[in-house]
Amino acid sequence: MTFKSVSEIKRANVALGHHFFDADAMAFFRSRVEDGGKVYGGRYFITSEQFEFRGEKFERRYTLRRANDDGSIETVFGQFQEHQTLSAARDAARLAAGERAEA
């Protein structure tokens, strides 16, 4: 199964009874879906997270995610917040999707 948009992934995730995209979960991690919800290779997308501790905001970092056929979400090609830049996360997404990196 492939997904055309993060909206489709969200619907599959909710149908599974999961809460990856719940507003409270996204707010807790100060998380957002990057690239306007672009899906690479029908299943990969990028999120960013920014931690805040005792009023100090840390650098926003990027995570590559994979939507599985059932709508569950996994972190792939590294760990949570693996990528320091959106550009690096995009390169990882293209690699995961079997696409060529932009020059």
C-alpha positions in Angstrom: 0.0 0.0 0.0 1.2 3.5 -0.7 0.0 6.8 0.6 -0.4 10.0 -1.4 -0.5 12.4 1.5 0.1 12.6 5.2 -3.7 13.1 5.5 -4.2 9.6 4.2 -1.5 8.4 6.7 -3.3 10.2 9.5 -6.6 8.5 8.6 -5.0 5.1 8.6 -3.3 5.8 11.9 -6.6 6.9 13.5 -8.4 3.9 12.1 -5.8 1.6 13.7 -6.6 3.3 17.1 -3.2 4.9 17.3 -2.5 8.5 18.4 0.6 9.6 16.6 -1.0 12.7 15.1 -3.1 13.7 18.1 -2.8 17.4 18.9 -1.7 16.7 22.5 1.0 14.3 21.4 2.2 16.8 18.7 2.2 19.6 21.2 4.1 17.6 23.9 7.0 17.1 21.5 6.5 20.5 19.8 6.3 18.4 16.7 5.2 19.2 13.2 5.0 17.5 9.8 7.5 19.0 7.5 7.5 19.7 3.7 3.8 20.5 3.7 3.0 16.9 4.3 5.0 15.5 1.4 5.2 11.7 1.3 8.3 10.2 -0.3 8.0 6.8 -2.0 4.4 6.4 -0.8 5.2 6.0 2.8 8.1 8.2 4.2 7.6 11.6 5.7 9.6 14.0 7.9 8.7 15.4 11.3 10.5 17.9 13.4 10.6 18.2 17.1 11.8 20.8 19.5 12.2 20.1 23.2 11.7 22.7 25.9 13.0 22.2 29.4 12.5 24.8 32.2 11.9 27.5 29.7 14.9 26.7 27.5 14.1 25.8 23.9 16.5 23.4 22.3 17.4 23.2 18.6 14.7 21.8 16.3 15.7 18.4 14.9 14.3 16.2 12.2 13.1 12.6 12.2 12.4 10.3 9.2 9.2 8.3 9.6 7.7 5.4 7.7 4.0 4.7 7.5 3.3 1.0 7.4 0.5 -0.5 5.4 -1.7 -0.7 8.6 -1.2 3.0 9.4 1.3 2.4 12.2 4.3 4.8 12.2 8.0 4.0 12.7 11.2 6.0 13.0 13.6 4.8 10.2 17.0 5.5 8.8 18.3 6.6 12.2 17.0 7.5 15.6 14.5 10.0 16.9 15.8 13.5 15.9 18.7 11.9 13.9 18.9 14.8 11.5 20.2 18.3 12.4 18.8 19.9 9.2 15.7 19.5 7.1 18.0 19.1 4.1 19.7 16.1 5.7 16.3 14.6 6.5 15.1 15.1 2.9 18.2 13.3 1.6 17.4 10.4 4.0 13.8 10.4 2.8 14.8 10.3 -0.8 17.3 7.5 -0.1 14.7 5.5 1.8 12.2 6.0 -1.1 14.8 4.9 -3.7 15.0 8.4 -5.2 18.1 10.4 -6.1 19.2 13.1 -3.7 19.0 16.6 -5.1 22.2 18.2 -6.2 
